[in-house]
Amino acid sequence: MNLLSASYTLESPGQNNPAIYEVIRLVSAEFSHIDESQFLIKTPYTEPLVRLLLWAEMDVNDHLLILDVSGVHAVNCRIAWQVGAQGSPSTRLEARRLIHELRRVAALKQRLRA
């Protein structure tokens, strides 16, 4: 399991993206909502994948900071800062397809529990 700290800034006035919260719920085994736009996420997924999935739901002028804080005292924090129009449209499309699959799997798990 990886422990990630995710912080983001939505630049458009009044912007509130529920899709970001949904992605966090989909990728996390557990998460803690620390502040309005900051989460601590326990996940089996890697930092680059979580960053890609979150970024796919954000606007190109938004900001995203992901810190991998796994390990002893997070001595070697890996910082990934996503700003602006980084990531090709095809990469964003693939990330959105993966999000769709994660939603489908989550729905199937929910039905199996019922």
C-alpha positions as CSV (number, residue, x, y, z in Angstrom):
1,M,0.0,0.0,0.0
2,N,1.1,3.5,-0.8
3,L,0.4,6.5,1.3
4,L,-0.1,9.7,-0.8
5,S,-0.8,13.3,0.1
6,A,-2.9,15.0,-2.5
7,S,-3.5,18.7,-2.7
8,Y,-5.1,20.7,-5.5
9,T,-6.2,24.2,-6.4
10,L,-9.1,24.8,-8.7
11,E,-8.5,28.1,-10.5
12,S,-11.9,28.9,-11.8
13,P,-14.0,31.0,-9.4
14,G,-16.6,28.9,-7.6
15,Q,-15.3,25.7,-9.1
16,N,-16.1,22.5,-7.2
17,N,-15.4,19.3,-8.9
18,P,-17.2,16.3,-7.3
19,A,-15.4,14.0,-9.9
20,I,-12.2,14.6,-8.0
21,Y,-13.7,13.3,-4.8
22,E,-15.1,10.3,-6.7
23,V,-11.7,9.4,-8.1
24,I,-10.2,9.7,-4.6
25,R,-12.8,7.3,-3.3
26,L,-12.3,4.9,-6.2
27,V,-8.5,4.6,-5.9
28,S,-8.3,4.6,-2.1
29,A,-8.5,1.7,0.4
30,E,-8.8,4.5,3.0
31,F,-8.6,8.3,2.8
32,S,-8.7,11.2,5.2
33,H,-10.1,14.6,4.0
34,I,-7.6,16.9,5.8
35,D,-8.7,20.2,4.4
36,E,-11.0,21.5,1.7
37,S,-8.6,20.4,-1.1
38,Q,-6.2,18.2,0.7
39,F,-6.4,14.4,1.2
40,L,-4.3,11.7,2.7
41,I,-4.9,8.6,0.6
42,K,-3.9,4.9,1.3
43,T,-4.0,3.2,-2.0
44,P,-2.6,0.1,-3.8
45,Y,-2.0,2.4,-6.9
46,T,1.2,4.2,-7.6
47,E,1.6,8.0,-7.3
48,P,1.9,8.5,-11.1
49,L,-1.3,6.6,-11.7
50,V,-3.3,8.5,-9.0
51,R,-1.9,11.8,-10.3
52,L,-2.9,10.9,-13.9
53,L,-6.4,9.9,-12.8
54,L,-7.0,13.0,-10.7
55,W,-5.5,15.3,-13.4
56,A,-7.9,13.8,-16.0
57,E,-10.8,15.3,-14.0
58,M,-9.3,18.8,-13.6
59,D,-9.1,21.8,-15.9
60,V,-5.9,22.7,-17.6
61,N,-5.4,25.8,-15.5
62,D,-5.8,23.9,-12.2
63,H,-2.9,22.7,-10.0
64,L,-2.2,19.3,-8.4
65,L,0.5,18.3,-5.9
66,I,0.9,14.6,-5.1
67,L,3.4,13.5,-2.4
68,D,4.3,9.9,-1.9
69,V,4.7,9.8,1.9
70,S,5.1,6.1,2.2
71,G,8.0,4.7,4.2
72,V,9.8,5.7,7.3
73,H,9.1,9.4,8.1
74,A,8.7,10.1,4.4
75,V,12.4,10.8,4.2
76,N,12.5,10.6,0.4
77,C,9.2,12.3,-0.5
78,R,8.6,12.1,-4.2
79,I,7.1,15.3,-5.5
80,A,4.9,15.4,-8.6
81,W,3.6,18.8,-9.5
82,Q,1.1,18.9,-12.4
83,V,0.5,22.4,-13.7
84,G,-1.1,23.7,-16.9
85,A,-1.8,21.8,-20.0
86,Q,0.6,18.9,-19.3
87,G,-0.4,15.5,-20.5
88,S,-1.5,14.8,-24.0
89,P,-5.2,14.6,-24.9
90,S,-4.7,10.8,-25.5
91,T,-3.2,10.3,-22.1
92,R,-6.1,12.2,-20.5
93,L,-8.6,10.0,-22.5
94,E,-6.9,6.8,-21.4
95,A,-7.1,8.0,-17.8
96,R,-10.8,8.8,-18.2
97,R,-11.3,5.3,-19.6
98,L,-9.5,3.8,-16.5
99,I,-11.7,5.9,-14.2
100,H,-14.8,4.5,-16.0
101,E,-13.5,1.0,-15.4
102,L,-12.8,1.8,-11.7
103,R,-16.4,3.1,-11.4
104,R,-17.7,-0.1,-13.1
105,V,-15.8,-2.3,-10.7
106,A,-16.9,-0.3,-7.7
107,A,-20.5,-0.7,-8.8
108,L,-20.1,-4.4,-9.2
109,K,-18.6,-4.7,-5.8
110,Q,-21.5,-2.7,-4.3
111,R,-24.0,-5.1,-6.0
112,L,-22.2,-8.1,-4.7
113,R,-22.3,-6.8,-1.2
114,A,-26.1,-6.2,-1.4
